[in-house]
Amino acid sequence: MRGFRVARLFGVDVHADLSLVLLGAILTWSLYLRFSQAFPRLDRPAIAWLALGGGSLFLASVLAHELSHSLVARRRGLVVRRIRLYIFGGVSEIEDDARTPAEEFLVAFAGPLASVAIGAVLLLAAWASPDAWRAPAAMLRLVGAVNIALALFNLLPGLPLDGGRVLHAFLWHRGGDHLRATRAAVTAGKVVGIAAAAAGLWALTADDGAQGLWLLVVGWFLFQAATATRSQEELRHKVAGVTVADVMRPIEVAAAGTSSVAELLELHGWGERLRTMPVEVDGRVRGVIGERELAAVAEPDRSTTTVAAAMTPIGAADTVEAEVSLADLLGRDGGGAGRVVVVREGRVVGLVTGDEVAEILDW
């Protein structure tokens, strides 16, 4: 689902997916039902505020968990792209791979450690609360216990959980083979996912529908995420040391935006085909044009439609420096053009499309 930036903390952008709204609603409603049963004498507005406070506190603790990963990573010199919060919690998007097993361990363990610390503080606050604050104390106790439980769950030894990263660091340290350690940690992650799904099925047979369904969803998510993690790690291994310049299609000339589409085809086309080209408007490359754009222009209109009118505009996300690693390019968010213009010292030198990437990856 699409997300949006909600904050910038300690130099790290925090993005929230729209699915986070659903998570917040589920949490708040669950807490409302729980507190309604536990404190029947409280009026509904008070219970609603208590539930809202509990849900907000939990989401804040998830953010603190991810922020701890990011801050430790930045302190170790790793580049953190952003923190993303979504229905399954959160993830710290760290661009760089850990350089050593010890570094990976420190970054991975920071999150669960923060969750345990938050849980302990909340439980201590609940214990120290006066008798008149029974309801708020119960909320603090519940959120504190959930934080500790989630920390323990996150430490299960399987990717993409934090415990999977800890396991990966250990196996990497023992065997010295990063990719082999990844495969073992991914397999462990799939086992954890299958176990969670099995627990969900058992809960469904025990007439615990809500918990069973949630465990099934979590198990499916963990299995799929483990599979995706292996694919990503093997891709990064395959393109290690490869730069954008190594795979780009060199470009020596840009299409003039003032030319007609028919003139462009006459100069650079092969029959009705045209390989994607950058488009120059007012002395600068402003877009790209290729088969996709040509298909949108009816043949009778090609002599009257300018290249600038037919092109797909490009933005900052559609350009990349030639010396950037291919792994970084593949891992970043793509722009709207669907093709990447390669620049060196401010000058366009090439293009990267799906064809160039598929060729090096043997797809």
Buried (B, 14 or more C-beta within 10 A) or exposed (E): EEBEEBEEBEEBBBBBBEBBEEBBEBBBEBBBEBBBEBBEEBEEEEBBBBBBBBBBBBBEBBBBBBBBBBBBBBEBEBEBBBBBBBBBBBBBBBBBBBEEBEBBBBBBBBBBBBBBBBBEBBBEBBEEBEEEBBBBBBBBBBBBBBBBEBBBBBBBBBBBBBBBBBBBBBBBBEEEEBBEBBBBBBBBBBBBBBBBBEBBEEBBEEEBEEEBEBBBBBBBBBBEBBBEBBEBBBBBEBBEEBBBBBBBBEBEEBBBBEBBBBBBBEEBBEEEEBBBBBBBBEEEBBBBBBEBBBEEBEEEBBEEBBBBEBBBBBEEEBBBBBEBBBBBBBBBEEBEBBBBBBBBEEEBBBBBBEEBBEEEEEE
